[in-house]
Amino acid sequence: MPADHPEKPTDSVPRPTYAPIAMAMGIAMTAWGLMALTLNIAAMWCMSAAGVGLAAWALKHWIDEIVLQWDAKR
C-alpha cells in the first residue's frame, strides 16, 4: 500500500442477537408479575419468576457474545 494512504481500521459490526430483546421482555415480565402481586393476584408470581429467568438467560447470552467477539479480535 502506498505511504500516502493510511490503513483504515478494521471495525467489525457485531453479529445480530436476540439477547437485548429477551432482556427487555424479561424485565417487563418481572415488572408485570410484581405489579400483579401488589394487586393481590397471587397467580402472577410465576410471571415474575419466568421474567427473572429470561432476563438472566439473556444477560448470560449477551455477555457470551461479547466475549466471543473479543476473543475473535485477538
C-alpha positions, 0 to 999 in steps of 0.5 A: 500500500502506498505511504500516502494512504493510511490503513483504515481500521478494521471495525467489525459490526457485531453479529445480530442477537436476540439477547437485548430483546429477551432482556427487555421482555424479561424485565417487563415480565418481572415488572408485570408479575410484581405489579400483579402481586401488589394487586393481590393476584397471587397467580402472577408470581410465576410471571415474575419468576419466568421474567427473572429467568429470561432476563438472566438467560439473556444477560448470560447470552449477551455477555457470551457474545461479547466475549466471543467477539473479543476473543475473535479480535485477538 
